[in-house]
Amino acid sequence: MRIWTLHPGHLDPQGLVALWREALLARAVLRGQTRGYRHHPQLLRFQEHATPRGAISGYLSVVHTEADQRGYAFDRSKIGPVRDCDRIATTRGQLEYEWEHLLRKLRRRSPEWYRRMRSLMPVAHPSFRLISGPVATWERI
């Protein structure tokens, strides 16, 4: 499971579809609708949020908007209600780690997308607020 700190606009088509599925799985976990993945490290930052379900719904809403802009038909009804909630603090180190990780994936999987992305500066998903710091302790390097 990879719930990217990066803005979904950085993801190639395969990555965006995978993110949608994985974030929906995360939503199910946070709602207590699954036995698996309950202790997955990617979920920790959502689980620690004051309103975990609201945080993941807001996250999914941005992914849906990106998909919609690309002409994909993701089912918005799977998100549920979206309300304003506090952004999740995440470190620049985490964002930079994910950026390098994504570029490695894109180089192999989507060379054309890689060429479009490699010279850009990474942007965080709007659900996150960047702070200084290293890669998150929950990240598996």
PyMOL commands that set and color helices and strands:
alter all, ss='L'
color gray80, all
select helices_A, chain A and resi 8-10+13-30+41-47+52-69+76-78+92-109+111-117
alter helices_A, ss='H'
color red, helices_A
select strands_A, chain A and resi 88-91+128-131
alter strands_A, ss='S'
color yellow, strands_A
deselect
rebuild
show_as cartoon
